[in-house]
Amino acid sequence: MPNETGCVLRRRRMARRDSIQAGLLSWLGLSVSAARSLRADGTSPRVASAKSCILLWLDGGPTHLETFDLKPAAPREIRGPFSPIATSVPGLDLSELLPQTALQAEHLAVIRSMTSPLGEHGLANQYLMTGYQPSPVLEYPEFGSVVARLRPGTGLLPPFIAIPEGNSRSSGFLDSAFQPFATGGDPSKADFRVRDLSLFAEVDESRLHRRREFVRAFEQARDPSSATLGVRPGSDVAFEQACRMLLSPEATRAFDLTQEPDEVRARYGPRMFGQSCLLARRLVERGVPFVTVTNAGWDTHDNLVLPLKEGFAGAKVGVGLIPVFDAAFSALISDLSERGLLQETLVIAMGEFGRTPKLNSRGGRDHWPRVFSVVLAGAGISGGQVIGASDRIGESPAEDPVTPSDLAASIYTLLGIDPAHEFVTADGRPIRVNQGGRLIRQLL
């Protein structure tokens, strides 16, 4: 039986060593777990540079075979109606409907081996947005809510903003204060106004101040200990932030796209998605840590040429989902780069799954989570590359499969958040920010 005193001394030495190591790594801006994982393969750890993240959520499941992973050598029923074009990076081909994105390829990391077992929209959404497979006993928080909890920001604006709407359950087991602030409306419209960012006609500033003081007094009466504990009465985070925004011309200006020159607005395209991407740029420029822009309509079960290329019956070519995405995404990347913001802004374009490798009898593609594509840019990642590969017909991963958990671990790392960080649920259960995900090292 080992000497008990010797075991205690060894544990103390190990604890002291880990404490010194943690202090040094903290000074360097690294977590112990992140540094250990990076040292394991002999590479040097890189301090994350992203201050903000813009997630372009392509709701419905975008087809990888018509966008970022074409198969021109496959049979016609597999390869689909569009051809690949060369990009600014030799060997990285994209769809012919993405010519402007092709010019920004040097900034892009295209993951072609994403894989998930979940092919139902709701469940797949949760997996991709959280890195956790859905559970019947616990709702996990989305990326934006985690960022809002750990990096609340310093300005007037909320730390997590959704354009136009967010998921009402996005904060999961975290407090509802970390739900996204949803703008509502359509930023491409001349009468666009952010919902809940203007006073009712019968409520002026003095009346709002009175209501604010009433809430504070009510909170103190309900919990007198708050004063002795150093908690400001009425310290409801969401309410206080709403009041500050309502009373701040600066906050109102942040959402005002008329402040942008006409030529800048034109670069993003006139449609809702493009102007939403421009609004997202304005928000991260003003210190918002996380912005989600939702672009719906990618559930292309029928005649995919119509929604993807043409938009709707009788429309001119160039208004479909892919051309609209092309204009907005390429403008966002180039605009951030020109303003010196791309290095500190992570941009992600993804949906919940891909589409079937074979066209169905209606000329569309059905749900296919086994393999699909995700695109990342900015945050100091290595651009101009393809990560992983699908097989010859885009049916399964052929190289380096990447799970949503892996993607989540990498997103958090790029944002300077330790994937091993633990939250505690309301019932005292410790839950890690990410469980079991591996860092996608090619991004670094």
N, C-alpha and C positions, 0 to 999 in steps of 0.2 A: 504494500500500500504506500503510495507516495507520501513523502513528508508534508504534512498540512501547512507548516510554516513556510516551507519552500514554495508551495503552490501559491500561497497568499502573496509572497514577495514577487514571484514571477508575474502574477496578475497586476500587482501595483506597478511594476516596471513597464509592462505592456500598456497599461492605462496612461502612465506618464508619457511614454513614447507617442501614443496616439494623440494625446492632448497637445504635445509639442508640434506634432505633424499637422494636426488640424489647425493650430494657430498659424503656422507658417503658410499653409495652403490658403487659409482665409485671407491672410495678408496679400497673397498672390492673386486672389479672386477666384479660387477653385474650391470645390467641395472635395472631401476625402474620397467619396465613392467615385466621383467623376475622374479624379486624378488616378486612382487605382486602376480603373477600367481602361484608361488611355495608356498608362504605363505598361499594362500587361502585354501589349503587342509592340512595345519599343518606340512608340511614337510620342512626340512632345505634345502635352496638353495645350489647347488654345483657349484663351479667355474669350467667352462669348461676347459678341459685339452688338447684338440686336437690342435696341431699346423699345422697338414696337413691332407689331405683327399685323399684316393685313391678310385675312383669310378670304379668298374668293370661293364661295361655296356654290358649286354647280349642281343644284338640287335636281334629283331624279336619276342620276347615274349617267354621266357622259360616256359616250362610246370612245374607247381607246383606239379602235380600228379606223376611225374617221378623223382622229385628231393627232395623237402623239405616238402612235405605234402602228403605222400602216404596214400591210403585208402585200406588196405589189406582186410577189411571185406566187401567191396562193391562188387557188381556183376563184373564179368570179364571185361565187356565192359567199366566199370568205372575205375576199379583199374589199368588196363594196364598191361604191360608185366614184370615189375620189382617188386621186393620184398623189404620191409624195413629191415634195419639192426640196431642193437643197437649201441649207441655211448658211449662216455666216460661219458655222463650225463644220468642217469636213466630216462626213460620216453621220451627222445628226440631221436626219430628214424629218420633216413634218408634213402635215396635210397641205394640199394646194390652197385650202381655205384659210391658211394661217400665214400669209406672206409677210405681214408686218411683224408678227412674232418671230418669224424666221430670221429677221434682221437683228433680233435681240438675243439670239441663241447663245452668245458668249456668256450671258448672265444666267443661263438656265441650267438646272440640274433636273433631268427628266428621269423619274423612277418608272421603269416599265415592268417591274415585277411585284407590284403591290398585290397582296392576296388576303382574302378573308373568307370565312365559311358562311357569312350571312348575306342572303340575297333578298331580304325583305326590307323595304325602305326605312321604316322606323327603327328597327334593330340595327341595320347597317349604319344609319346616320349616327346613332349613339356610339357605336364602336369607333367610327372614323373621327368623331368629334371629341372623344375622351381618351381613346387608347385602351379602354376597358370593354370587354364583352358585356352586354347588358345583363343585369342580375335582377331577379324578382324581389330581392330583399334590400337592395341598396341602389340608389340613383347616383351615378358618378358625375362630377362637374365637368363641363366642357372646358376647352383650352382657355377661352376668354375669361371664364369665371375664376379659374385657378390663377391666371395672371392678375386679375383684379384683386384677388385675395392676397397675393404675395407681393405684387408691385402696384399699389393703388394709385400711383401717379401723384403729381404735385400741383396740378393746375385746377382750373375751374371745371374742366370737362370730366365726365365720368371715365373711369379707366377701361370700360368695356362698352363699346357702342356697336349696335347692329343696324344695318341699312338693308331693307327698310324695317324688317322685323327680326326678332330673335326667338329662340325656343323658350317657352315659358318655364321649362324644367331645366334650363341650362346650368343652373348653379348646383344641381344635384343635392348632396347632403350638406353643402355649404349654406351659409345664411342667404336669404333672398336678396340681401343688399348687394350681392355679387351677380345678380341677373344683369343682362345687358340693358343699356338705355336704347330703346328702339326709336328711330327717327320717324317711322311711318312715312307715308307719302311717296312721291316720285320726284327725285331731284332733277329730272329732265323737264318738268313742267314749270312754266313761268310763275305760277302761283304756289310753288313749293314752299311749305312752311313745316318746320319740325314740330311734331306733335308734343304738346305739353311744354312748349318753350315760349309761350306768350300768356299774359294774364287775361283772365276773363274780363269782359267789358266793365262789369260792376266792381272789379277788384283792382284798386290802384296800389302803388308801392306801400303807402302808409298802412293800408288795410292788411297787406301781406305781412308787414312787420308785426302788426298786432296779433295776427294769427300765429306767427312764429313764436312770439313771446308767450301766448296762451298755451301752445303745445309744450314749451319748456316748463312752464309752471305746472302743468298737468303731470308731466313726467316726474318732476321733483316731488309733488304731492303723493304720487303713486309709489315712489321709491325714495324716501328721504335719505337713505344711506348713500345715494349716488353722490351727494355733495361731500360727505365725509370721505368717500372713497376716491375723490378726485375726478369723478365722472361728471361731465357737464350735463345739466338737465336738458332734455330734448335732443340728445345726441344721436338721434336716428340718422344714420349716414345718408340714406337715400333722400329723406326729407330735407336735411340741411343742404345737400348738394343741389337738389331741385331749387331751393330758395336762392342759393348763390347764382345758379344759372339764370333764373328768371330776372334777377336784379343786375345781371352783368351784360353790358353791350358787347364786351369782348367775346363772350360765349355765343351770343347771337350771330356775331360776324363770322365765327368759325364755320357755321353751317350755311353761310350766305354765298352761294356760287356766283352771284352777280359780281362779286369782288374779283373774279378771275377774268383775264383778258379773253376776248372772243376766240382768238386763235388757239388758246390753251383748251378751252372747252371743245372746240372743233376737233382737236387731236383725239380726244377720248370718244368721240362719236356722240350723236344727238340723243341716243336712246337711254333708257333708265339705267341699264347696267354701266354704261360708260360714264355717265354723270355721277353715279354712285361711287365708282372707282376714284373719280376726281375728288369727291367729297371725302373719301377715305384718306387720300393723300393730304388734304387740308387738315384732317384731324390728327394724323400721326405727326405732321409738321408742327402741331401745337401741343405735342406731348402725350397724346392718348396712347396707352400701351397696346390696346388690342381692338381691332375693328374687323367685323365680319360683314361682307357684302354678299347677299344671296341673289343668285341668278337662277330662276326656276325654268322648267320646261324641258329638261334633258331626258325625260323618260320616253324615249323614241321607239315605241313598239310598232308604229305604222309609218310606212313611206318616209323613211328618215331623211330623204333629200329635201322634202318640203320644210320641216322645221329647222334642219341643220344648215341648209344653204339658202333657201328662199324666204323663209319666215312664215309665210301664209299664202294661200292661193291668190294668184294674180299679182304678187309682189315682184318688184325688181330684184335681180340677183344682188346679193350683198347685204341683206337685212336679216338673214337667218342667225341662229344661235352662234354658229362658229365665227362668221364674219364680225358680228357684234362683239364677241369675246376677243377676237383678234385685235380689233381697233383699241378696245379698252385696256386689255392686258399689256399690249406693247406700249401704249401711251403711258401707263402707270410705271412700267419698268424704266422707260427712257426718261420720264419726268423725274422720278426719284433719283436716278443716276445723275442727271444734269444739276439737280439741286443739292447733291452731296448727301442724300438721305438713304440711298440704297444700301450702303455699307451697314447702316444701323437699323434697317427695316427688313424684316423677313416677310416675303410674299409667298403665299401658298395658293395654288389653284387645284381643287380636287372636288370630287363628289363621293357618293357612298359606295359605288361599285362601278364596274364596266358593263359592257354589253356582250351578248352571245357571239361567238366567233362565226356563226353561220346566220345569214339573213333569213328571217322567217318568211312565210308565204305572203305576208302583207308588206314586204319590202322594208321591214324594220328589224330591230334587234331587241332581244329580251334581257332580263336581268342576268348579270354574270359576275359574281364576286371572286371567282377563282383567280383571275389575273386582270389587272387594270393599271392605269397610269396616274401619277401625281407629279406636278411640276412645282419646283421651288426656285426662288431667286433671292438675292440680297443677303444681308446678315453676314457678309464675308465668306459665304460658302463658295466652293469651287464650282464655277459655272462652266458652260460649254461641254457638258458630259451627259452620258446616259448611264444610269445605275441599274444593274440587273437587266434581264431580258425575258421576254415571253417566248414561247415556242413558235414554230414556223407558221401556225395559224392563229396565234393570239389566244390560245385556249388555257394554257397553264404557265406558271413560271418555269423558265429554263435555266436561269442563273440568278443567284442571290435573292431568293424570295424575301420580301419585306412585309411584315405584318403591321396593322394599325398601331399595335403597341410599340413596335420599333420606331415607327414614324413619330409617335407621341414623345417617346424618350428623346428623339433627336430634336424635335421642335422645342421641347423644354430646355434642352442643353443649349441650343442656339440662342434662346432667350435668357440665358443665365440663371435658369431655375434648376435646382438639383432634382433629378427624377426620383431620388430616394427620399426626398423631403416627406415628412409624415404630417397629415392632418389628423384630427381626432373628431369623430362623429359625435352627435348629441348624446349617444348612449355610451361614450367613452371608448369606442373602437378605433384603433389606429389604422389609418389607410394611407398608403404611399401615393404620391403624385402619379407615379407610374410603376406598374408591377410587371417585371419580366421582359420589358422592352430592351433591345440592344441598340446601341448607337450606330447609326449609318455612317461609317467612318469616311466614306467617299465624299461626304458633304464637307468635311473639314480639311 
